[in-house]
Amino acid sequence: MDIKFETKEEFFSSIDLNKNILTDEDVEIYGYIRENYKKVSFMNIDEICAELDLDEKSINSFSSKVGFSDYEGLRNNLRQIIMAQLKSTERFKISMDLKKIDINRIAEMVISKEIKNLTNLLGSIDVETLKEIMEEIINAEDMIVVATRASAPIAIYAEYIFNRIGKKTRKIISGGTENFDDIVAIERNALVLAFGFARYPKETVRALNFFKKKNFKIISITDNLMSPLAHFSNLVLTVPYESVSFTDSYAVPISIVNILVILLSQYDEEKTLKYLNEFEDIAKDMGFFF
């Protein structure tokens, strides 16, 4: 089981305590990581091996000595620590430093990252928490989906697809006061479903703070338990969320929305069919599709 550190200082202090068992080669690896920790959090093992002219065995051996199962465990913890502070400009510079500008290479990089996120989700999804989330969604009369800035498209899609099967849902995708004008009319048994990932938009955090004070039940989908969204939430589902450069990743959060919608539709098939048929009638009358 890998050690988990919450701050950069804790991360490096722990390694410093183990310096007496490090070889000269290990010290070289540690020196590089300490000097380039932001960059390292984006580097896979092939890239750091090439940078240091070492093999995977040496890198994984060092990682094991300082408390991690392998380099991937070390890198993931380091990445979690710094992602909340890493500016988009820094992410851009790091990614450009790591990759040669080539269409096929960049396409492979982006697609591989999404595949990895989805594979990690499949291998680590918290089924019990998902069951609890489904129970809350089933019991809620209304839902409010909160997701701002880069996560706003997730809320737009969630509002659309939940309403399509008859779950009354509205969205908040900015911190503007107009989004809260009709909140006083919403029953307190409405469920707040929030999405937010590093660097954690303040608009989302402020909205959750508001709902928490008003005693709404809050569920958050976020990237780790250190996320500020977790502080305000009754239930938290953590999902893998790594992106390339300054761009954002949508494959995993949209997959979570789809999982919840399909589960909900199976729970009440009759209601789902009723609303889907109504949608098809409207779509035909209005000419939504070619």
KOLZATI-428453 format. One line per 2 residues: number of its first residue (from 1); their letters; for each residue x, y, z of N, C-alpha, C, O. Coordinates in steps of 0.1 Angstrom, whole numbers. Example, Ala and Ser with C-alpha at 12.3 -4.5 7.8 and 13.67 -1.06 7.14 Angstrom:
<recs>
1> AS> 132/-57/78/123/-45/78/132/-33/78/142/-33/85; 128/-22/71/137/-11/71/129/0/79/134/11/80;
</recs>
This chain:
<recs>
1> MD> 8/-12/0/0/0/0/9/12/0/17/14/9; 7/21/-10/15/33/-11/12/43/1/0/44/5;
3> IK> 22/50/5/20/61/15/13/73/7/16/74/-5; 5/80/14/-2/92/8/2/104/16/-1/105/28;
5> FE> 8/114/9/11/127/15/2/138/10/-2/137/-2; -1/147/19/-10/158/15/-3/170/10/-9/179/3;
7> TK> 10/172/14/17/184/10/31/180/4/36/169/6; 36/189/-4/49/188/-10/60/186/1/69/178/0;
9> EE> 58/194/12/68/194/23/68/180/30/79/175/33; 56/174/32/55/161/38/62/150/29/69/141/33;
11> FF> 59/152/16/64/142/6/79/142/6/85/131/7; 86/154/5/101/154/5/107/151/19/118/146/20;
13> SS> 100/155/29/106/153/43/106/138/46/116/133/52; 96/131/41/96/116/43/108/110/36/115/101/41;
15> ID> 110/114/23/122/109/16/135/112/22/144/104/23; 136/124/28/148/129/34/151/119/46/163/117/49;
17> LN> 141/114/53/143/106/64/149/92/60/155/85/68; 147/89/47/152/76/42/165/77/34/170/68/28;
19> KN> 171/89/35/183/91/26/195/82/30/203/79/21; 195/77/42/206/69/46/206/55/39/216/48/39;
21> IL> 195/51/34/194/38/27/195/40/12/194/30/4; 197/52/7/197/54/-7/211/52/-13/221/56/-7;
23> TD> 212/46/-25/225/45/-31/228/58/-39/220/67/-39; 240/59/-44/244/71/-52/234/73/-64/230/84/-67;
25> ED> 230/62/-70/220/62/-81/207/67/-76/200/76/-83; 203/63/-64/190/67/-59/191/82/-56/181/90/-58;
27> VE> 202/87/-51/203/101/-47/202/109/-60/197/120/-60; 208/104/-71/206/111/-84/192/112/-88/187/123/-93;
29> IY> 184/101/-86/170/101/-90/162/111/-81/154/119/-86; 165/111/-68/158/120/-59/161/134/-62/153/143/-61;
31> GY> 174/137/-65/178/151/-68/170/156/-80/166/168/-80; 169/147/-90/161/152/-102/146/154/-99/141/164/-103;
33> IR> 141/145/-91/126/146/-88/124/159/-79/114/166/-82; 133/161/-70/131/173/-61/133/186/-69/125/196/-67;
35> EN> 142/186/-79/144/198/-87/133/201/-97/131/212/-101; 127/189/-101/117/190/-112/104/184/-109/98/177/-117;
37> YK> 99/185/-96/88/178/-92/75/181/-100/67/172/-102; 73/193/-104/61/196/-112/62/188/-126/52/182/-130;
39> KV> 73/189/-132/75/182/-145/74/167/-143/67/160/-151; 80/161/-132/79/147/-129/65/142/-128/62/131/-132;
41> SF> 56/150/-122/42/146/-120/35/143/-133/25/136/-133; 41/148/-144/35/145/-157/43/135/-165/39/131/-176;
43> MN> 54/130/-160/63/121/-167/59/106/-165/58/102/-153; 58/98/-175/56/84/-173/70/78/-171/80/85/-172;
45> ID> 70/65/-168/83/59/-164/93/58/-176/105/59/-174; 88/57/-188/97/57/-199/104/70/-201/116/71/-205;
47> EI> 96/81/-198/102/95/-200/112/98/-189/123/104/-193; 110/94/-177/120/97/-166/132/88/-168/143/92/-165;
49> CA> 130/76/-173/142/67/-176/150/73/-187/163/73/-186; 144/78/-197/151/85/-208/159/97/-203/170/100/-207;
51> EL> 152/105/-195/158/117/-190/170/114/-181/180/122/-182; 170/104/-173/181/101/-164/190/90/-170/200/87/-163;
53> DL> 187/84/-181/195/73/-187/196/62/-178/207/56/-175; 184/58/-172/184/47/-163/173/37/-167/164/41/-175;
55> DE> 173/25/-162/162/15/-165/151/16/-155/152/22/-145; 140/9/-159/128/10/-151/130/3/-137/125/8/-127;
57> KS> 139/-7/-136/142/-14/-124/148/-4/-114/144/-4/-102; 157/5/-118/163/15/-110/153/25/-104/153/28/-92;
59> IN> 144/30/-113/134/39/-109/124/33/-99/121/39/-89; 120/21/-102/110/14/-93/116/10/-80/110/11/-69;
61> SF> 129/7/-80/136/3/-68/137/16/-59/135/14/-47; 140/27/-64/141/40/-56/127/42/-50/126/46/-39;
63> SS> 117/41/-59/103/44/-54/99/35/-43/93/39/-33; 103/22/-43/100/13/-33/107/16/-20/101/15/-9;
65> KV> 119/21/-21/127/24/-9/121/36/-1/122/37/11; 114/45/-8/108/57/-2/93/56/1/87/66/4;
67> GF> 88/43/0/75/41/5/64/39/-5/52/39/-1; 67/37/-18/57/35/-28/59/21/-34/70/16/-34;
69> SD> 48/16/-40/49/2/-46/58/3/-59/65/-7/-62; 57/14/-66/65/16/-78/65/31/-82/59/39/-74;
71> YE> 71/34/-93/72/48/-97/58/54/-100/56/65/-97; 49/46/-105/35/51/-108/29/56/-95/22/66/-95;
73> GL> 30/48/-84/25/52/-71/31/65/-66/24/74/-61; 44/67/-68/51/79/-64/46/91/-72/43/101/-67;
75> RN> 45/89/-85/41/100/-94/27/104/-92/24/116/-92; 18/94/-89/4/98/-87/2/106/-74/-6/115/-74;
77> NL> 9/102/-64/8/110/-51/14/124/-53/8/134/-49; 25/125/-60/31/138/-63/21/147/-71/20/159/-69;
79> RQ> 15/140/-81/6/147/-90/-6/153/-82/-10/164/-84; -12/145/-73/-23/149/-65/-20/161/-57/-28/170/-55;
81> II> -7/161/-51/-3/172/-43/-3/185/-50/-7/196/-45; 3/185/-62/6/198/-69/-5/202/-79/-6/214/-82;
83> MA> -15/193/-82/-24/197/-93/-33/209/-89/-37/217/-97; -36/210/-76/-45/221/-72/-38/235/-73/-45/245/-74;
85> QL> -25/235/-73/-17/248/-74/-12/250/-88/-7/261/-91; -11/240/-97/-4/241/-109/-13/250/-119/-24/246/-122;
87> KS> -7/261/-124/-14/269/-133/-14/263/-147/-6/255/-150; -24/267/-155/-25/262/-168/-13/265/-177/-9/257/-185;
89> TE> -7/277/-175/5/280/-182/17/271/-179/24/267/-187; 17/267/-166/28/257/-162/25/244/-168/35/237/-172;
91> RF> 13/239/-168/9/226/-174/13/226/-189/18/216/-194; 10/237/-195/13/238/-210/28/237/-212/33/230/-221;
93> KI> 36/245/-204/51/245/-206/56/231/-204/65/227/-211; 51/224/-193/56/211/-190/53/201/-201/62/194/-205;
95> SM> 41/201/-206/37/192/-216/45/194/-229/49/185/-236; 48/207/-233/55/210/-244/70/206/-243/77/202/-253;
97> DL> 75/206/-230/88/202/-228/90/187/-229/100/182/-233; 79/180/-226/79/165/-226/77/159/-240/83/148/-243;
99> KK> 70/166/-248/66/159/-261/71/167/-273/70/179/-274; 75/160/-283/78/166/-296/65/169/-303/56/162/-302;
101> ID> 65/181/-309/52/185/-316/50/177/-328/57/179/-339; 41/167/-328/38/158/-339/24/154/-338/19/150/-327;
103> IN> 16/155/-349/2/152/-348/-1/138/-343/-10/137/-334; 5/128/-349/3/115/-344/6/112/-330/-1/105/-322;
105> RI> 17/118/-325/22/117/-312/12/123/-302/9/118/-291; 7/136/-305/-2/143/-297/-15/136/-296/-21/135/-286;
107> AE> -20/131/-308/-33/123/-308/-32/111/-299/-41/108/-292; -20/104/-300/-18/92/-292/-18/96/-277/-23/89/-269;
109> MV> -11/107/-274/-10/111/-260/-23/114/-254/-26/110/-243; -32/122/-261/-45/126/-256/-54/114/-255/-60/112/-244;
111> IS> -55/106/-265/-64/94/-265/-59/84/-254/-67/78/-247; -46/82/-253/-41/72/-243/-44/77/-229/-47/69/-221;
113> KE> -43/90/-227/-46/95/-214/-61/92/-210/-64/88/-199; -70/94/-219/-84/92/-217/-87/77/-214/-94/73/-206;
115> IK> -80/68/-223/-81/54/-221/-76/50/-207/-82/41/-200; -65/56/-203/-59/52/-190/-69/57/-179/-71/49/-169;
117> NL> -75/69/-180/-84/73/-170/-96/63/-169/-100/60/-158; -101/59/-180/-113/50/-180/-109/36/-175/-117/30/-168;
119> TN> -97/32/-179/-93/19/-174/-91/19/-158/-95/10/-151; -85/30/-153/-84/32/-139/-97/33/-132/-99/28/-121;
121> LL> -107/39/-138/-120/40/-133/-126/26/-132/-132/23/-121; -125/18/-142/-131/5/-142/-125/-4/-131/-131/-12/-125;
123> GS> -112/-2/-129/-105/-10/-119/-106/-5/-104/-103/-12/-95; -112/7/-103/-112/13/-89/-125/19/-85/-126/25/-74;
125> ID> -135/17/-93/-148/24/-90/-154/19/-77/-154/7/-74; -159/28/-69/-164/25/-56/-179/21/-57/-187/30/-57;
127> VE> -182/8/-58/-195/3/-60/-205/7/-49/-216/11/-51; -200/6/-36/-208/9/-25/-212/24/-25/-224/27/-22;
129> TL> -203/32/-28/-206/47/-28/-216/50/-39/-225/58/-38; -214/43/-51/-223/45/-62/-237/40/-58/-247/47/-62;
131> KE> -238/30/-50/-252/25/-46/-258/36/-37/-270/38/-38; -250/41/-28/-255/52/-19/-260/64/-27/-270/70/-24;
133> IM> -252/68/-37/-256/79/-46/-269/76/-53/-277/85/-54; -270/64/-58/-283/61/-65/-295/61/-56/-305/66/-60;
135> EE> -293/57/-43/-304/58/-34/-308/72/-31/-320/75/-30; -298/81/-30/-301/95/-28/-308/101/-40/-318/109/-39;
137> II> -304/98/-52/-310/103/-65/-325/98/-66/-334/105/-69; -327/85/-63/-340/79/-63/-350/87/-54/-361/89/-57;
139> NA> -345/90/-42/-353/96/-31/-355/111/-33/-364/116/-27; -347/117/-41/-347/132/-42/-358/135/-52/-360/129/-63;
141> ED> -366/146/-48/-377/151/-58/-370/159/-69/-375/157/-80; -360/166/-66/-353/175/-76/-338/173/-74/-333/169/-64;
143> MI> -331/176/-85/-316/176/-84/-311/190/-89/-317/196/-98; -300/194/-83/-293/206/-88/-279/202/-91/-272/197/-82;
145> VV> -275/203/-103/-261/199/-107/-253/211/-107/-256/221/-115; -242/211/-100/-233/223/-99/-219/219/-105/-213/209/-101;
147> AT> -215/226/-115/-202/224/-121/-199/237/-129/-206/241/-138; -188/244/-126/-185/256/-132/-172/256/-140/-165/246/-139;
149> RA> -169/267/-147/-158/268/-155/-156/256/-164/-165/252/-172; -144/249/-164/-142/238/-174/-151/226/-172/-154/219/-181;
151> SA> -157/225/-160/-167/214/-157/-181/217/-161/-189/209/-160; -184/230/-165/-197/234/-169/-204/224/-179/-216/221/-178;
153> PI> -196/220/-190/-203/211/-200/-208/198/-193/-218/192/-198; -202/194/-182/-207/182/-175/-221/184/-170/-230/176/-171;
155> AI> -223/196/-163/-236/200/-158/-246/201/-169/-258/197/-167; -242/207/-180/-252/209/-191/-257/196/-196/-269/194/-198;
157> YA> -248/186/-198/-251/173/-202/-260/166/-192/-270/159/-195; -256/166/-179/-263/160/-168/-277/165/-167/-286/157/-165;
159> EY> -279/178/-168/-292/183/-167/-301/178/-178/-312/174/-176; -296/178/-190/-303/173/-202/-307/158/-201/-318/155/-203;
161> IF> -297/150/-197/-300/136/-198/-308/131/-186/-316/122/-188; -307/137/-174/-316/133/-163/-330/138/-165/-339/130/-163;
163> NR> -332/150/-171/-345/155/-174/-352/146/-184/-364/144/-184; -344/141/-193/-349/133/-204/-356/120/-199/-365/115/-206;
165> IG> -351/115/-188/-358/103/-182/-367/106/-170/-371/97/-163; -370/119/-169/-380/123/-159/-375/127/-145/-383/129/-136;
167> KK> -362/128/-143/-357/133/-130/-355/148/-131/-347/153/-139; -364/155/-124/-364/170/-125/-350/175/-121/-346/174/-109;
169> TR> -343/182/-130/-329/186/-127/-327/200/-133/-332/203/-143; -320/208/-125/-315/221/-130/-300/222/-128/-294/214/-120;
171> KI> -294/231/-134/-279/233/-134/-275/246/-129/-282/256/-130; -263/247/-122/-256/259/-119/-243/258/-125/-235/250/-121;
173> IS> -240/267/-135/-227/266/-142/-219/279/-141/-209/280/-147; -223/288/-132/-215/300/-129/-219/305/-115/-229/300/-109;
175> GG> -211/314/-110/-213/319/-97/-223/331/-96/-224/338/-86; -229/334/-108/-238/346/-108/-250/345/-99/-255/334/-97;
177> TE> -254/356/-93/-265/356/-84/-278/351/-90/-287/346/-83; -280/353/-103/-292/349/-109/-294/334/-108/-306/329/-109;
179> NF> -284/326/-106/-285/312/-105/-292/308/-91/-297/297/-90; -291/317/-82/-297/314/-69/-310/321/-66/-315/320/-55;
181> DD> -315/329/-76/-327/336/-74/-339/328/-70/-347/332/-61; -340/316/-75/-352/308/-72/-349/296/-62/-357/287/-60;
183> IV> -337/297/-56/-334/286/-46/-343/286/-35/-346/275/-29; -348/297/-30/-357/298/-19/-370/289/-21/-376/285/-12;
185> AI> -373/287/-34/-385/280/-37/-383/265/-38/-392/257/-39; -370/261/-37/-366/247/-38/-367/240/-24/-362/245/-14;
187> ER> -373/228/-24/-374/221/-12/-360/216/-7/-352/214/-15; -359/215/6/-346/211/11/-342/197/8/-331/192/11;
189> NA> -352/189/3/-349/175/0/-344/174/-15/-342/163/-20; -342/186/-21/-335/185/-34/-320/181/-32/-314/184/-22;
191> LV> -315/174/-41/-302/168/-40/-292/176/-49/-295/179/-60; -281/180/-43/-270/187/-50/-260/177/-55/-254/170/-47;
193> LA> -257/177/-68/-247/168/-73/-237/177/-80/-239/184/-89; -225/177/-74/-214/187/-78/-203/179/-85/-199/168/-81;
195> FG> -197/186/-95/-185/181/-102/-174/191/-101/-177/203/-104; -162/187/-97/-151/197/-97/-138/190/-95/-136/180/-88;
197> FA> -128/195/-103/-115/188/-104/-104/199/-103/-107/211/-105; -92/195/-99/-81/204/-98/-80/212/-111/-79/207/-122;
199> RY> -80/225/-109/-77/234/-98/-89/239/-90/-87/249/-83; -100/232/-90/-111/234/-81/-117/249/-82/-112/257/-74;
201> PK> -126/252/-91/-131/266/-92/-137/271/-80/-145/264/-73; -134/283/-76/-140/289/-64/-155/291/-65/-162/290/-55;
203> ET> -160/292/-77/-175/294/-79/-182/281/-75/-192/282/-68; -176/270/-78/-182/257/-73/-181/256/-58/-191/252/-52;
205> VR> -170/259/-52/-168/258/-38/-177/267/-31/-183/264/-20; -179/280/-36/-188/289/-29/-203/284/-30/-210/286/-20;
207> AL> -206/278/-41/-220/273/-43/-222/262/-33/-233/262/-27; -213/253/-31/-214/242/-22/-215/247/-7/-222/242/1;
209> NF> -207/258/-4/-208/264/9/-222/269/12/-227/268/23; -228/276/2/-241/281/3/-251/269/6/-259/270/15;
211> FK> -250/259/-2/-260/248/-1/-258/241/13/-267/236/19; -245/240/17/-243/233/30/-249/241/41/-255/235/50;
213> KK> -248/255/41/-254/263/51/-269/262/51/-276/263/62; -275/259/39/-290/257/38/-294/243/41/-306/240/39;
215> NF> -285/234/45/-288/220/48/-292/212/37/-300/202/39; -288/215/25/-290/206/13/-281/194/14/-270/195/19;
217> KI> -285/182/10/-276/171/9/-268/173/-3/-273/176/-14; -255/170/-2/-245/173/-13/-237/160/-16/-232/154/-7;
219> IS> -237/157/-29/-228/146/-34/-218/153/-43/-222/160/-52; -205/149/-42/-195/155/-50/-188/144/-58/-185/133/-52;
221> IT> -186/146/-71/-177/138/-79/-164/146/-81/-165/156/-88; -153/141/-76/-141/149/-77/-129/139/-78/-131/127/-78;
223> DN> -117/145/-79/-105/136/-82/-98/130/-70/-91/120/-71; -100/136/-58/-94/130/-46/-100/136/-33/-107/146/-34;
225> LM> -98/129/-22/-105/133/-10/-99/146/-4/-105/152/5; -88/151/-9/-82/164/-5/-89/175/-12/-87/187/-9;
227> SP> -98/172/-22/-105/182/-29/-114/191/-20/-120/185/-11; -114/204/-22/-123/212/-13/-137/209/-14/-145/212/-5;
229> LA> -142/203/-25/-156/199/-26/-159/188/-16/-170/188/-11; -150/180/-12/-152/169/-3/-156/175/11/-164/169/18;
231> HF> -151/187/14/-153/193/28/-168/196/30/-173/195/41; -175/199/19/-189/203/20/-199/192/17/-211/194/17;
233> SN> -194/180/15/-202/169/9/-206/158/19/-198/155/28; -218/153/17/-223/142/25/-217/129/19/-215/119/27;
235> LV> -216/128/6/-210/117/-1/-200/122/-11/-203/131/-18; -189/114/-12/-179/118/-22/-175/106/-30/-172/95/-24;
237> LT> -176/107/-43/-170/97/-52/-158/102/-59/-159/112/-66; -147/96/-56/-134/100/-62/-132/92/-75/-134/80/-75;
239> VP> -128/99/-85/-125/92/-98/-112/96/-104/-107/107/-101; -106/88/-112/-93/92/-119/-95/103/-128/-104/103/-136;
241> YE> -86/113/-128/-88/125/-136/-75/131/-140/-70/140/-132; -69/127/-150/-56/133/-155/-58/138/-169/-64/131/-177;
243> SV> -53/150/-172/-55/155/-185/-41/158/-191/-31/157/-184; -41/162/-203/-29/165/-210/-27/180/-212/-37/187/-215;
245> SF> -15/185/-208/-12/200/-210/-23/208/-202/-26/204/-191; -28/219/-208/-37/227/-201/-52/224/-204/-61/230/-200;
247> TD> -54/213/-212/-67/209/-215/-74/201/-204/-67/198/-194; -87/199/-205/-94/192/-195/-100/178/-200/-101/176/-212;
249> SY> -102/169/-191/-107/156/-195/-122/154/-191/-126/158/-181; -129/148/-200/-144/147/-198/-148/132/-199/-160/129/-195;
251> AV> -140/123/-203/-144/109/-205/-149/103/-192/-160/97/-192; -142/105/-181/-146/98/-169/-158/105/-162/-168/98/-159;
253> PI> -159/118/-160/-171/124/-154/-184/121/-163/-194/119/-157; -183/122/-176/-194/119/-184/-198/105/-183/-210/101/-183;
255> SI> -188/96/-182/-191/81/-180/-199/79/-166/-208/71/-166; -195/87/-156/-202/86/-143/-216/90/-145/-225/83/-139;
257> VN> -219/101/-151/-232/106/-154/-240/95/-161/-252/92/-157; -234/89/-172/-241/79/-179/-244/66/-171/-255/60/-172;
259> IL> -235/62/-162/-237/51/-153/-249/54/-144/-258/45/-143; -250/66/-138/-261/69/-129/-274/70/-137/-284/65/-132;
261> VI> -274/75/-149/-286/77/-156/-292/63/-160/-304/60/-159; -283/54/-165/-287/40/-169/-292/33/-157/-302/26/-158;
263> LL> -286/34/-146/-290/27/-133/-304/32/-129/-313/25/-126; -306/46/-130/-319/52/-126/-330/47/-136/-341/45/-132;
265> SQ> -326/46/-149/-336/42/-159/-341/27/-156/-352/24/-158; -331/19/-152/-334/5/-149/-343/4/-136/-351/-6/-135;
267> YD> -340/13/-127/-348/12/-115/-363/15/-117/-371/8/-111; -366/24/-126/-380/27/-129/-382/27/-144/-383/37/-151;
269> EE> -383/15/-150/-384/14/-165/-397/20/-170/-396/26/-181; -408/19/-163/-420/24/-168/-420/39/-169/-424/45/-179;
271> KT> -414/46/-159/-413/60/-159/-404/65/-170/-406/74/-177; -392/57/-171/-383/61/-182/-389/60/-196/-387/69/-204;
273> LK> -396/49/-199/-402/48/-212/-412/59/-214/-414/63/-225; -420/62/-204/-430/73/-205/-423/86/-210/-428/92/-219;
275> YL> -412/90/-203/-406/102/-206/-398/102/-220/-398/111/-227; -392/90/-223/-386/89/-235/-395/89/-247/-392/95/-258;
277> NE> -407/83/-245/-417/84/-256/-422/99/-258/-424/103/-269; -424/106/-246/-428/120/-247/-417/128/-255/-421/137/-263;
279> FE> -405/125/-252/-394/132/-259/-394/129/-274/-393/139/-282; -396/117/-277/-397/113/-292/-408/120/-299/-407/124/-310;
281> DI> -420/121/-292/-431/128/-298/-428/143/-300/-431/149/-311; -422/149/-290/-418/163/-292/-407/165/-302/-408/174/-311;
283> AK> -398/156/-303/-387/157/-313/-393/156/-327/-388/162/-336; -403/147/-329/-409/146/-342/-417/158/-346/-416/163/-357;
285> DM> -425/163/-336/-433/175/-339/-424/188/-342/-427/196/-350; -413/189/-334/-405/201/-336/-394/199/-346/-387/208/-350;
287> GF> -392/187/-351/-382/184/-361/-368/186/-356/-359/192/-362; -365/180/-344/-352/181/-338/-341/175/-346/-330/181/-347;
289> FF> -344/164/-353/-333/156/-360/-336/155/-375/-348/155/-379; -326/153/-382/-328/150/-397/-333/136/-399/-335/132/-410;
</recs>
